[in-house]
């Protein structure tokens, strides 16, 4: 929730303090608790404080080592503070009542560039080491706290938000056509590029050092494909997860205000609410309050399930009507952040976060992550086929059709021919697949994209699925890809930007590094067994949730929100991606067909319209007119 800013003139010239101010002024919402600045010749560190833990209120950043040769700023928090304190105590740590910043500094002084591997939590950190004349930057293992940067031979600039980097006068604002192409194709794979050329993101679980003459970047943590969790029974697996959840929730509930829980009525958010309530009753965290969205009259309304959880757990509950995206709000968000807007489904949650903040909560515990690590993957079919477990494969496919019919699906949609798409094709070597695509004349990207544009940016290669040979299981490899793909990174970074503006921090116990490692190491039958998904999670919360919730098989579909918004854009105001058509990036004939049926093509149309609005504002300043006149111009008129 805090904000950081760094300017390092690699050519040795002194930093102009006004430039650092520009970077910090770009994120005023991240600094309600003060600002700290340190400048020494070619290096400048700035910090906007948004304290969400008791210790953070006592810290003044940037902080310095005892000798003054190491300085540090960070955003986020550590969730293994007790463990880090114990390890550092023998190395002259002063006392146990120190803040996360001093623990980060102590970890760096103890372990050097290996320090981030010892840390668990959500953080982005920048260290200036005068002894080495280097900036050392690191992001948490899952990538929940962003870090954007620009780097050339003379300059390094980084910050918590993309707009900060663009605020430096030396950073040229130019479109990154390759990354734009990934968004237009609805196939984001990059985790380090942005829609602006030469402005990058430090990927999750990576450390980077920038000196006057050298630059290096490496991954400091990864999932071990050989790790296996092995217990003797379902009860032992469940007990291990339950104990781990209690540990993580206790750590993540550390706050200087109230603790809220997002309760949707689904299994994941209900499990976190129930576990948090259990921890509160045993005194390990403060009392919690539940916040839930309602969708009166819509199929995604979960009120009946929310009621059951609230009664069973005995928590105070607040109901908030979901928001809908207006075109004016959509335009303001693009114009204000210089980034692509938040997703329509996510916008519905804005009133919930606002209500929690007004109730005195500054954190919300969520159930995000349960679908990723505990649902399982249909690509497990390929594992069964390779092992010639044909009878088990047939029975599982029949069971999964039942799950799909009930609305509960795994991480990928269920195709019409699952044997071919999910069992046979994943076992075909990548070179053989490439040959087949060439023979069949498939270009490797969606038909609404211009063939010339797609070829010019090598789009097919950018979005091509790549096999990670470290994984022996196709199912586990696919689950791992949920952690490392571009959509996951984009969603986390967008969520952080939105939360900082709304003044509340969402924390997700199921995205804790320890939970992720545990989930990836499970045998498949602890995720998925017959018609039952999330087996170990359901067993872990036995007795904490009503059986009707714990055994629930249905799942609300919030995708309709995106469909409604896109349909309104196209039908009530005849919007079309006019700038993209003029640039020749889309196939106008195909897009015209899609516009005639917006509900069937909601997601790609919403993405096109959002990119079109962003591009006009960022690179066509003469087009700065109201949204009705600008974005909603007809495509044919623009292309004439």
C-alpha positions as CSV (number, residue, x, y, z in Angstrom):
1,X,0.0,0.0,0.0
2,X,3.0,2.3,0.4
3,X,4.8,3.7,-2.6
4,X,8.5,3.7,-3.5
5,X,10.5,5.7,-6.0
6,X,14.1,5.4,-7.1
7,X,16.3,7.5,-9.4
8,X,19.8,6.3,-10.1
9,X,21.9,8.3,-12.5
10,X,24.3,5.6,-13.7
11,X,26.5,8.3,-15.4
12,X,27.3,9.8,-12.0
13,X,25.4,13.0,-12.4
14,X,23.6,14.3,-9.3
15,X,19.8,13.7,-9.1
16,X,17.6,16.7,-9.4
17,X,15.3,16.6,-6.3
18,X,12.4,17.9,-8.3
19,X,12.5,14.8,-10.4
20,X,12.1,12.6,-7.3
21,X,9.2,14.8,-6.2
22,X,7.5,14.2,-9.6
23,X,7.7,10.5,-9.1
24,X,6.3,10.7,-5.5
25,X,3.6,13.2,-6.5
26,X,2.4,10.7,-9.1
27,X,1.2,8.5,-6.2
28,X,-0.3,10.8,-3.5
29,X,-2.9,8.1,-2.5
30,X,0.0,5.9,-1.3
31,X,1.3,8.4,1.2
32,X,-1.3,9.3,3.8
33,X,1.1,8.6,6.6
34,X,4.0,10.7,5.4
35,X,6.9,11.0,3.0
36,X,10.6,10.2,3.3
37,X,13.4,11.2,0.9
38,X,17.1,10.5,0.8
39,X,19.4,11.9,-1.9
40,X,23.1,11.5,-2.2
41,X,24.7,12.6,-5.5
42,X,23.5,10.2,-8.3
43,X,21.1,8.2,-6.1
44,X,17.7,9.2,-4.7
45,X,15.3,7.1,-2.7
46,X,11.7,8.2,-1.9
47,X,8.9,6.6,0.1
48,X,5.2,7.3,0.5
49,X,4.0,5.7,3.7
50,X,0.7,3.9,4.0
51,X,1.0,2.0,7.2
52,X,-1.1,-1.2,7.6
53,X,0.8,-2.9,10.4
54,X,1.5,-1.6,13.9
55,X,5.3,-1.7,13.3
56,X,5.0,0.3,10.1
57,X,3.8,3.4,12.0
58,X,7.1,3.4,13.9
59,X,9.3,3.3,10.8
60,X,10.9,6.2,9.0
61,X,11.9,5.3,5.5
62,X,14.4,5.2,3.9
63,X,16.2,3.4,6.7
64,X,19.9,3.1,7.0
65,X,22.4,0.6,8.3
66,X,24.4,1.5,11.4
67,X,27.4,2.6,9.2
68,X,25.2,4.5,6.8
69,X,26.4,2.6,3.7
70,X,23.2,0.7,3.0
71,X,19.8,2.4,2.6
72,X,16.4,0.6,2.1
73,X,12.8,1.4,1.1
74,X,10.0,-1.1,0.6
75,X,6.3,-1.6,0.1
76,X,4.5,-4.5,1.8
77,X,5.1,-6.6,4.9
78,X,6.8,-9.8,6.0
79,X,4.7,-12.8,7.2
80,X,7.6,-14.9,8.7
81,X,8.9,-12.1,11.0
82,X,9.3,-14.5,14.0
83,X,11.5,-16.8,12.0
84,X,13.6,-14.0,10.5
85,X,14.1,-12.5,14.0
86,X,15.3,-15.8,15.4
87,X,17.8,-16.2,12.5
88,X,19.1,-12.6,12.9
89,X,19.2,-12.4,16.6
90,X,22.6,-14.2,16.8
91,X,23.8,-11.6,14.3
92,X,23.4,-8.5,16.6
93,X,19.8,-7.7,15.9
94,X,18.9,-5.3,18.6
95,X,15.6,-6.6,19.8
96,X,12.4,-8.5,18.7
97,X,10.2,-5.5,18.5
98,X,11.5,-4.1,15.3
99,X,9.7,-3.3,12.1
100,X,9.7,-5.1,8.8
101,X,12.0,-2.6,7.2
102,X,14.8,-3.3,9.8
103,X,14.3,-7.0,9.3
104,X,14.7,-6.6,5.6
105,X,17.8,-4.6,6.1
106,X,19.2,-7.2,8.6
107,X,18.4,-10.0,6.1
108,X,20.4,-8.2,3.4
109,X,23.3,-7.6,5.7
110,X,23.3,-11.2,6.8
111,X,22.6,-13.1,3.5
112,X,23.5,-10.5,0.8
113,X,21.9,-11.1,-2.6
114,X,20.4,-14.3,-1.2
115,X,18.3,-12.4,1.4
116,X,14.9,-12.5,-0.5
117,X,14.9,-16.3,-0.5
118,X,14.6,-16.2,3.3
119,X,11.5,-13.9,3.3
120,X,7.8,-14.8,3.1
121,X,5.2,-12.1,2.6
122,X,4.1,-9.5,0.0
123,X,6.8,-7.0,-0.7
124,X,8.8,-5.0,-3.2
125,X,12.1,-3.7,-1.9
126,X,14.9,-1.5,-3.2
127,X,18.3,-1.3,-1.5
128,X,21.2,1.1,-2.2
129,X,24.5,-0.4,-1.3
130,X,27.1,2.3,-1.4
131,X,29.9,-0.2,-0.9
132,X,29.0,-1.8,-4.3
133,X,27.5,1.4,-5.9
134,X,24.5,-0.7,-6.8
135,X,20.7,-0.8,-6.5
136,X,19.4,-4.2,-5.4
137,X,15.7,-4.7,-6.1
138,X,13.5,-7.7,-5.2
139,X,9.8,-8.7,-5.4
140,X,8.0,-11.3,-3.3
141,X,7.7,-14.9,-4.5
142,X,4.1,-14.7,-5.8
143,X,4.4,-11.1,-7.2
144,X,1.7,-9.3,-5.1
145,X,3.6,-6.0,-4.8
146,X,4.7,-4.5,-8.1
147,X,7.9,-2.8,-9.2
148,X,8.1,-1.0,-12.5
149,X,11.4,0.3,-14.0
150,X,13.1,2.0,-16.9
151,X,16.8,1.3,-17.6
152,X,19.4,2.5,-20.0
153,X,23.1,3.2,-20.0
154,X,22.8,6.4,-18.1
155,X,19.6,6.0,-16.0
156,X,17.7,3.7,-13.8
157,X,14.2,4.7,-12.5
158,X,11.8,2.5,-10.6
159,X,8.5,2.8,-8.7
160,X,5.4,1.1,-7.4
161,X,3.3,2.3,-10.3
162,X,3.8,2.6,-14.0
163,X,2.8,6.3,-14.0
164,X,5.7,7.1,-11.7
165,X,8.3,5.8,-14.2
166,X,6.6,7.7,-17.1
167,X,6.8,10.9,-15.0
168,X,10.6,11.0,-15.4
169,X,11.3,13.5,-18.1
170,X,14.0,11.3,-19.7
171,X,11.6,8.3,-20.2
172,X,10.1,8.5,-23.7
173,X,6.5,7.4,-23.9
174,X,6.2,5.0,-26.8
175,X,3.8,2.0,-27.4
176,X,5.1,-1.5,-27.0
177,X,3.3,-3.1,-29.9
178,X,4.3,-6.7,-28.9
179,X,2.7,-6.4,-25.5
180,X,-0.3,-4.6,-26.9
181,X,-0.7,-7.5,-29.3
182,X,-0.8,-10.0,-26.4
183,X,-3.6,-8.1,-24.8
184,X,-5.5,-7.8,-28.0
185,X,-5.2,-11.5,-28.5
186,X,-6.4,-12.1,-25.0
187,X,-3.3,-14.2,-24.5
188,X,-1.0,-12.4,-22.1
189,X,2.2,-14.3,-21.5
190,X,4.9,-11.7,-20.7
191,X,5.6,-11.1,-17.0
192,X,8.2,-8.4,-17.5
193,X,7.0,-6.1,-20.4
194,X,4.4,-3.3,-20.2
195,X,2.4,-1.6,-22.9
196,X,5.1,1.1,-23.0
197,X,8.3,0.4,-24.8
198,X,11.4,0.1,-22.5
199,X,9.3,0.3,-19.3
200,X,9.4,-3.1,-17.6
201,X,8.2,-4.9,-14.5
202,X,10.5,-6.9,-12.3
203,X,8.9,-10.4,-12.4
204,X,7.7,-12.2,-9.2
205,X,10.4,-14.0,-7.3
206,X,13.2,-12.1,-9.0
207,X,16.1,-10.1,-7.8
208,X,17.9,-7.4,-9.9
209,X,21.0,-5.4,-9.3
210,X,21.9,-2.3,-11.2
211,X,25.3,-0.8,-11.0
212,X,27.1,1.9,-12.9
213,X,28.4,-0.5,-15.5
214,X,26.7,-3.8,-14.9
215,X,23.1,-5.1,-14.6
216,X,21.9,-8.6,-13.5
217,X,18.6,-10.3,-12.9
218,X,17.8,-13.7,-11.7
219,X,15.0,-15.8,-10.1
220,X,15.8,-16.4,-6.4
221,X,12.9,-18.8,-5.7
222,X,10.9,-21.4,-7.6
223,X,8.6,-24.3,-7.0
224,X,10.5,-27.6,-6.6
225,X,8.9,-30.0,-9.1
226,X,10.3,-33.0,-7.1
227,X,8.7,-32.0,-3.8
228,X,5.9,-34.3,-2.7
229,X,3.6,-34.1,0.3
230,X,3.1,-37.6,1.5
231,X,0.7,-38.5,4.4
232,X,-1.0,-41.7,5.4
233,X,-4.6,-40.6,5.1
234,X,-7.0,-37.8,4.1
235,X,-7.3,-36.7,7.7
236,X,-3.5,-36.2,7.9
237,X,-3.4,-34.1,4.7
238,X,-6.3,-32.0,6.0
239,X,-4.7,-31.5,9.4
240,X,-1.5,-30.3,7.7
241,X,-3.4,-27.8,5.6
242,X,-5.5,-26.6,8.5
243,X,-2.5,-26.0,10.6
244,X,-0.7,-24.1,7.8
245,X,-3.8,-22.0,7.1
246,X,-4.0,-21.0,10.8
247,X,-0.4,-20.0,10.7
248,X,-0.7,-18.0,7.6
249,X,-4.0,-16.2,8.6
250,X,-2.5,-15.3,11.9
251,X,0.5,-13.7,10.1
252,X,-1.6,-11.9,7.5
253,X,-4.1,-10.5,10.0
254,X,-1.3,-8.3,11.6
255,X,-2.8,-4.8,11.3
256,X,-3.1,-1.5,13.0
257,X,-6.8,-1.3,12.4
258,X,-9.8,-3.7,11.8
259,X,-9.7,-7.1,10.0
260,X,-12.3,-7.8,7.3
261,X,-13.0,-10.9,5.3
262,X,-14.4,-10.9,1.8
263,X,-17.2,-13.5,1.9
264,X,-18.8,-14.4,-1.4
265,X,-20.4,-17.7,-0.3
266,X,-18.1,-19.9,-2.4
267,X,-15.9,-22.5,-0.8
268,X,-12.6,-20.5,-0.9
269,X,-13.8,-17.3,0.7
270,X,-16.0,-19.2,3.1
271,X,-13.0,-21.4,4.2
272,X,-10.9,-18.3,4.8
273,X,-13.7,-16.6,6.8
274,X,-14.3,-19.7,8.9
275,X,-10.6,-20.2,9.6
276,X,-10.2,-16.5,10.5
277,X,-13.2,-16.7,12.8
278,X,-11.7,-19.8,14.4
279,X,-8.4,-18.0,14.9
280,X,-10.2,-15.0,16.4
281,X,-12.1,-17.2,18.9
282,X,-8.8,-18.6,20.0
283,X,-7.2,-15.2,20.4
284,X,-4.5,-15.4,17.8
285,X,-6.1,-12.5,15.7
286,X,-8.5,-9.7,16.4
287,X,-12.3,-10.2,15.8
288,X,-13.3,-10.2,12.2
289,X,-16.1,-8.7,10.2
290,X,-17.5,-10.2,7.0
291,X,-18.2,-8.1,3.9
292,X,-20.3,-9.5,1.0
293,X,-21.6,-8.3,-2.3
294,X,-25.2,-8.8,-3.3
295,X,-26.5,-9.1,-6.9
296,X,-30.3,-8.9,-6.4
297,X,-32.2,-10.7,-9.1
298,X,-29.1,-12.1,-10.8
299,X,-28.0,-15.7,-11.0
300,X,-24.6,-14.8,-9.4
301,X,-26.3,-13.6,-6.2
302,X,-24.9,-15.8,-3.3
303,X,-27.0,-14.4,-0.4
304,X,-28.4,-17.7,0.7
305,X,-24.9,-19.2,1.0
306,X,-23.5,-16.1,2.7
307,X,-26.3,-16.3,5.3
308,X,-25.4,-19.9,6.1
309,X,-21.7,-19.1,6.7
310,X,-22.5,-16.0,8.8
311,X,-24.9,-17.9,11.1
312,X,-22.5,-20.8,11.5
313,X,-19.4,-18.7,12.2
314,X,-21.2,-16.0,14.3
315,X,-19.4,-13.1,12.6
316,X,-20.7,-9.6,12.0
317,X,-21.9,-9.3,8.5
318,X,-22.2,-6.4,6.1
319,X,-24.0,-6.6,2.7
320,X,-23.2,-4.2,-0.1
321,X,-24.8,-3.9,-3.5
322,X,-22.4,-4.6,-6.3
323,X,-21.2,-1.8,-8.6
324,X,-21.5,-1.8,-12.3
325,X,-19.1,-0.2,-14.7
326,X,-20.3,3.0,-16.4
327,X,-18.6,4.2,-19.6
328,X,-17.7,7.5,-17.9
329,X,-16.0,5.6,-15.0
330,X,-14.2,3.4,-17.5
331,X,-12.9,6.4,-19.4
332,X,-11.8,8.2,-16.3
333,X,-9.8,5.2,-15.1
334,X,-7.9,4.9,-18.3
335,X,-7.2,8.6,-18.4
336,X,-6.2,8.8,-14.8
337,X,-3.7,6.0,-14.5
338,X,-2.2,5.8,-18.1
339,X,-2.8,2.1,-17.8
340,X,-5.5,-0.3,-19.0
341,X,-8.6,-0.2,-16.8
342,X,-9.5,-2.8,-14.2
343,X,-11.6,-5.7,-15.4
344,X,-15.4,-5.3,-15.2
345,X,-15.8,-8.3,-12.9
346,X,-13.4,-6.7,-10.4
347,X,-15.0,-3.3,-10.5
348,X,-18.1,-4.8,-8.8
349,X,-16.0,-5.2,-5.7
350,X,-15.1,-1.5,-5.3
351,X,-18.1,-0.7,-3.0
352,X,-17.2,-3.7,-0.8
353,X,-13.7,-2.4,-0.3
354,X,-15.0,1.1,0.3
355,X,-17.5,-0.2,2.9
356,X,-14.8,-2.1,4.8
357,X,-12.5,0.9,4.9
358,X,-15.4,3.1,6.3
359,X,-16.0,0.4,8.9
360,X,-12.4,0.9,10.2
361,X,-10.8,-2.1,8.4
362,X,-7.6,-1.5,6.5
363,X,-7.1,-5.1,5.4
364,X,-9.4,-7.7,3.8
365,X,-8.7,-11.4,3.8
366,X,-9.8,-13.0,0.6
367,X,-10.2,-16.5,-0.8
368,X,-8.2,-15.8,-4.0
369,X,-5.9,-18.7,-4.9
370,X,-8.1,-21.6,-4.0
371,X,-9.0,-22.3,-7.6
372,X,-5.4,-22.2,-8.7
373,X,-3.8,-24.7,-6.3
374,X,-6.6,-26.9,-5.1
375,X,-9.1,-27.4,-7.9
376,X,-6.8,-29.5,-10.0
377,X,-6.3,-29.5,-13.8
378,X,-8.1,-31.3,-16.6
379,X,-4.6,-31.9,-18.1
380,X,-4.2,-34.7,-15.5
381,X,-6.0,-36.7,-18.3
382,X,-2.7,-36.7,-20.1
383,X,-1.0,-38.2,-17.1
384,X,-3.5,-41.0,-16.9
385,X,-3.2,-41.7,-20.6
386,X,0.6,-41.8,-20.4
387,X,0.3,-44.3,-17.5
388,X,-2.2,-46.3,-19.5
389,X,-4.8,-45.9,-16.7
390,X,-7.5,-46.0,-19.4
391,X,-10.4,-47.2,-17.1
392,X,-9.6,-44.4,-14.6
393,X,-9.4,-41.9,-17.4
394,X,-12.8,-42.8,-18.8
395,X,-14.4,-42.7,-15.3
396,X,-12.9,-39.3,-14.5
397,X,-14.0,-37.8,-17.8
398,X,-17.6,-38.9,-17.1
399,X,-17.4,-37.5,-13.5
400,X,-16.0,-34.2,-14.8
401,X,-18.9,-33.7,-17.2
402,X,-21.1,-33.8,-14.1
403,X,-19.0,-31.1,-12.4
404,X,-19.1,-28.9,-15.5
405,X,-22.9,-29.3,-15.7
406,X,-23.1,-28.1,-12.1
407,X,-21.0,-25.0,-12.8
408,X,-17.8,-26.0,-11.0
409,X,-14.9,-26.2,-13.4
410,X,-11.2,-26.5,-13.1
411,X,-8.6,-24.0,-14.3
412,X,-9.5,-24.6,-18.0
413,X,-12.8,-24.9,-19.7
414,X,-14.1,-28.3,-20.6
415,X,-13.9,-28.9,-24.4
416,X,-16.3,-30.9,-26.5
417,X,-13.7,-33.6,-27.1
418,X,-11.7,-33.8,-23.9
419,X,-9.9,-37.0,-24.8
420,X,-8.3,-35.3,-27.8
421,X,-7.7,-31.8,-26.4
422,X,-6.7,-32.7,-22.8
423,X,-5.2,-36.2,-23.0
424,X,-3.7,-36.7,-26.5
425,X,-2.6,-33.3,-27.6
426,X,-0.6,-32.4,-24.4
427,X,1.5,-35.5,-25.1
428,X,2.4,-34.4,-28.6
429,X,5.9,-32.9,-28.7
430,X,5.9,-29.1,-29.4
431,X,7.9,-29.4,-32.7
432,X,5.3,-31.8,-34.0
433,X,2.5,-29.4,-33.1
434,X,4.3,-26.6,-34.9
435,X,4.6,-28.7,-38.1
436,X,0.9,-29.5,-38.0
437,X,0.0,-25.8,-37.5
438,X,2.1,-24.9,-40.6
439,X,0.6,-27.7,-42.7
440,X,-2.9,-26.7,-41.8
441,X,-2.1,-23.0,-42.4
442,X,-3.0,-21.9,-38.8
443,X,-1.3,-18.6,-38.0
444,X,-1.3,-19.1,-34.3
445,X,-3.3,-16.0,-33.1
446,X,-7.0,-15.0,-33.1
447,X,-8.8,-14.2,-36.3
448,X,-9.8,-10.7,-35.1
449,X,-6.1,-9.7,-35.2
450,X,-4.7,-8.3,-38.4
451,X,-2.4,-10.9,-40.1
452,X,0.2,-8.2,-41.0
453,X,0.3,-6.8,-37.4
454,X,0.5,-10.3,-35.8
455,X,3.4,-11.2,-38.1
456,X,5.2,-8.0,-37.5
457,X,5.4,-8.5,-33.7
458,X,5.9,-12.3,-34.0
459,X,2.6,-12.7,-32.0
460,X,2.3,-16.5,-32.6
461,X,5.7,-17.1,-31.0
462,X,5.0,-14.7,-28.2
463,X,1.8,-16.4,-27.1
464,X,2.8,-20.0,-27.9
465,X,2.5,-22.5,-25.1
466,X,5.8,-23.8,-23.9
467,X,6.5,-27.1,-22.2
468,X,8.4,-27.0,-19.0
469,X,10.4,-30.2,-19.0
470,X,11.1,-30.1,-15.3
471,X,7.5,-31.4,-14.6
472,X,6.8,-35.1,-15.1
473,X,3.0,-34.4,-14.6
474,X,1.1,-32.4,-17.2
475,X,-1.5,-31.7,-14.6
476,X,1.0,-30.2,-12.2
477,X,2.8,-28.4,-14.9
478,X,-0.5,-26.7,-15.9
479,X,-1.2,-25.7,-12.2
480,X,2.3,-24.3,-12.0
481,X,1.7,-22.2,-15.1
482,X,-1.1,-20.5,-13.2
483,X,1.6,-19.1,-10.9
484,X,3.9,-17.9,-13.7
485,X,1.7,-16.8,-16.6
486,X,1.1,-13.2,-17.7
487,X,-2.5,-13.0,-16.7
488,X,-1.7,-13.9,-13.1
489,X,1.0,-11.2,-13.0
490,X,-1.3,-8.6,-14.6
491,X,-4.2,-9.4,-12.3
492,X,-2.0,-9.0,-9.2
493,X,-0.5,-5.7,-10.3
494,X,-3.8,-4.3,-11.4
495,X,-5.4,-5.3,-8.0
496,X,-2.6,-3.6,-6.1
497,X,-3.1,-0.3,-8.0
498,X,-6.8,-0.3,-7.4
499,X,-6.5,-1.2,-3.7
500,X,-4.0,1.6,-3.1
501,X,-6.5,4.1,-4.5
502,X,-9.4,2.7,-2.5
503,X,-7.3,2.8,0.7
504,X,-7.6,-0.9,1.7
505,X,-5.2,-3.8,1.4
506,X,-6.5,-7.2,0.2
507,X,-4.4,-10.1,1.6
508,X,-4.9,-13.6,0.3
509,X,-3.8,-16.5,2.6
510,X,-4.1,-19.0,-0.2
511,X,-1.5,-17.0,-2.2
512,X,1.1,-17.3,0.6
513,X,4.3,-19.0,-0.6
514,X,3.9,-21.8,1.9
515,X,0.4,-22.6,0.8
516,X,1.5,-22.5,-2.9
517,X,4.3,-24.9,-2.2
518,X,2.0,-27.2,-0.3
519,X,-0.6,-27.1,-3.0
520,X,1.8,-27.9,-5.9
521,X,3.3,-30.8,-4.0
522,X,0.0,-32.6,-3.3
523,X,-1.0,-35.9,-5.1
524,X,-3.7,-35.3,-7.6
525,X,-6.3,-37.2,-5.6
526,X,-6.1,-34.6,-2.8
527,X,-7.2,-32.0,-5.3
528,X,-9.6,-33.9,-7.5
529,X,-11.3,-37.2,-6.9
530,X,-14.3,-38.4,-8.9
531,X,-16.9,-35.6,-8.7
532,X,-15.2,-33.9,-5.7
533,X,-12.8,-31.0,-6.3
534,X,-10.6,-29.3,-3.7
535,X,-10.6,-32.5,-1.6
536,X,-8.0,-31.4,0.9
537,X,-9.4,-27.9,1.4
538,X,-12.9,-29.3,2.0
539,X,-11.5,-31.8,4.6
540,X,-9.4,-29.1,6.2
541,X,-12.5,-27.0,7.1
542,X,-14.6,-29.8,8.3
543,X,-16.5,-28.7,11.4
544,X,-15.8,-25.0,10.7
545,X,-18.3,-24.6,7.9
546,X,-21.9,-25.8,7.4
547,X,-21.9,-29.1,5.4
548,X,-24.1,-27.4,2.8
549,X,-21.2,-25.0,2.1
550,X,-18.3,-27.5,2.6
551,X,-19.9,-29.9,0.1
552,X,-21.2,-27.3,-2.3
553,X,-20.5,-28.2,-5.9
554,X,-21.9,-25.1,-7.7
555,X,-20.0,-21.9,-8.3
556,X,-21.3,-18.4,-9.1
557,X,-20.4,-17.1,-12.6
558,X,-19.4,-13.4,-12.5
559,X,-18.4,-13.4,-16.1
560,X,-21.9,-12.1,-17.0
561,X,-20.8,-8.7,-15.6
562,X,-18.2,-8.3,-18.4
563,X,-20.8,-9.4,-21.0
564,X,-23.3,-6.8,-19.8
565,X,-20.7,-3.9,-19.8
566,X,-19.5,-4.8,-23.3
567,X,-23.0,-5.1,-24.6
568,X,-23.8,-1.6,-23.3
569,X,-20.7,-0.2,-24.9
570,X,-21.6,-1.5,-28.3
571,X,-25.4,-1.2,-28.3
572,X,-26.3,1.8,-26.3
573,X,-23.4,3.9,-27.5
574,X,-22.1,2.6,-30.8
575,X,-18.5,2.2,-29.7
576,X,-15.9,0.6,-32.0
577,X,-12.1,0.3,-31.8
578,X,-11.5,3.1,-34.3
579,X,-7.9,3.9,-33.6
580,X,-6.9,0.2,-33.8
581,X,-8.6,0.0,-37.1
582,X,-6.8,3.0,-38.4
583,X,-3.5,1.5,-37.2
584,X,-4.2,-1.7,-39.1
585,X,-3.9,-3.8,-35.9
586,X,-7.3,-5.6,-36.2
587,X,-9.2,-7.3,-39.0
588,X,-12.0,-4.7,-39.4
589,X,-14.3,-7.1,-41.3
590,X,-14.1,-9.7,-38.5
591,X,-14.5,-7.1,-35.8
592,X,-17.6,-5.7,-37.5
593,X,-19.1,-9.2,-37.3
594,X,-18.2,-9.4,-33.6
595,X,-19.7,-6.0,-32.9
596,X,-23.0,-7.2,-34.3
597,X,-23.1,-9.9,-31.6
598,X,-21.3,-8.3,-28.6
599,X,-22.5,-10.8,-26.0
600,X,-20.9,-13.7,-27.8
601,X,-17.5,-11.8,-28.0
602,X,-17.6,-9.8,-24.8
603,X,-14.1,-10.4,-23.5
604,X,-12.1,-9.7,-26.7
605,X,-14.4,-6.7,-27.5
606,X,-13.9,-5.2,-24.1
607,X,-10.2,-5.6,-24.4
608,X,-10.2,-4.0,-27.9
609,X,-12.3,-1.0,-26.7
610,X,-10.1,-0.5,-23.6
611,X,-6.9,-0.6,-25.6
612,X,-8.4,1.8,-28.2
613,X,-9.3,4.3,-25.5
614,X,-5.9,4.0,-23.8
615,X,-4.0,4.4,-27.1
616,X,-5.9,7.5,-28.1
617,X,-5.3,9.2,-24.7
618,X,-1.6,8.1,-24.6
619,X,-0.5,8.7,-28.1
620,X,-3.2,10.8,-29.9
621,X,-3.5,13.9,-27.7
622,X,-5.5,15.7,-30.4
623,X,-8.2,13.1,-29.7
624,X,-8.8,14.4,-26.2
625,X,-12.6,14.8,-26.4
626,X,-15.4,13.3,-24.3
627,X,-15.8,9.5,-24.4
628,X,-19.1,9.7,-26.3
629,X,-17.4,11.5,-29.2
630,X,-14.0,9.9,-29.1
631,X,-14.2,6.2,-28.4
632,X,-17.6,5.6,-29.7
633,X,-16.9,6.9,-33.2
634,X,-17.7,4.3,-35.9
635,X,-14.9,2.2,-37.1
636,X,-15.8,2.7,-40.8
637,X,-15.7,6.5,-40.5
638,X,-12.2,6.4,-39.0
639,X,-10.8,3.9,-41.6
640,X,-12.0,6.1,-44.5
